[in-house]
Amino acid sequence: MQPTLLILAAGIGSRYGGLKQVDGIGPGGEAILEYAVHDAIRAGFGKVVFVIRKDIEAPFREKVGHKIEARIRTEYAFQEFDTALEWLDQTPVREKPWGTGHAILAAKNLLTEPFAVINADDFYGQQAFQLMGDFLKNDCTPQLYGMVAYRLANTLSENGSVSRGVCTVNEAGYLQHVVERTKIDRFEEGIAFIDENGAKHPLADNTPVSMNLWGLHHSILEAIETQFRSFVLENLDKPRAEFYIPKVVNTQLENGAAQLRVMTSETQWYGVTYPEDKETVQAALAQLAADGAYPEKL
């Protein structure tokens, strides 16, 4: 069975200042997500599902959708504030969407096979998709998930601090837990994160971090839905609370419902957290094309 690639593209991108999901970054004007689809096809994926918002559907389809639909089976799901909340008898006041775990639920009816989850605005590289594709096709089960991690030093921005899922991995290569750390940056003495009290905590360059490249069995959808309902009820008065994928994974691990194999990509991750990151990513993609890793125009 060919796995599915689920691309989360409903984010607002407030720090970036625009619709970065479809912004032209590659040498031929490609959006970053077009490279993900290209690599996924090479790795044996058979379907792409985009999670977007209704208000960006037209520009999204015009800029990237029609090109991808010509290459691979493509479907769309829509994440709105009220998605998957038909069971709730009140309307929560929200300032932002419910997060990445909620985005997966938006695509629930389209996920009928093992699937990988990625962010639309991150460049993961060919190695990551090959690792994930092989895992989903050969090893993924209801009790075994996967993740491609990156070395922390390969994921920083030159233009500001970042948030990363810092992973603890046992000697056998399985995830113990993942903790979201915000305000990670490179300081004179090395990489560190700043906690809520302003204290600095060092992190090793080779610390494995999650960039939201998860490999999941479709049977996890029931657990996601159950956990999301509990999360909503606990956070009705918190308009910015978000239900993240690592929360779901940690709960499954803690309950003994599954294990998660960590595969590490040695390549450089690229992303456009800040507007100033765009130039760096453009140069990197142009160089990859010049080196023959990708066509000059996808």
Sequence and secondary structure as in RCSB ss.txt:
>XXXX:A:sequence
MQPTLLILAAGIGSRYGGLKQVDGIGPGGEAILEYAVHDAIRAGFGKVVFVIRKDIEAPFREKVGHKIEARIRTE
YAFQEFDTALEWLDQTPVREKPWGTGHAILAAKNLLTEPFAVINADDFYGQQAFQLMGDFLKNDCTPQLYGMVAY
RLANTLSENGSVSRGVCTVNEAGYLQHVVERTKIDRFEEGIAFIDENGAKHPLADNTPVSMNLWGLHHSILEAIE
TQFRSFVLENLDKPRAEFYIPKVVNTQLENGAAQLRVMTSETQWYGVTYPEDKETVQAALAQLAADGAYPEKL
>XXXX:A:secstr
   EEEEE     TTTTS GGG   STTS  HHHHHHHHHHHTT  EEEEEE GGGHHHHIIIIIHHHHTTSEEE
EEE  TTTT TT SS    SS   HHHHHHHTGGG  S EEEEETTEE  HHHHHHHHHHHHHT BTTEEEEEEE
EGGGS BTTB EEEEEEEE TTSBEEEEEEEEEEEEETTEEEEE TTS EEE  TT EEEEEEEEE TTHHHHHH
HHHHHHHHHTTT TT    HHHHHHHHHHTTS EEEEEEE S  EE SSTTHHHHHHHHHHHHHHTTSS S  
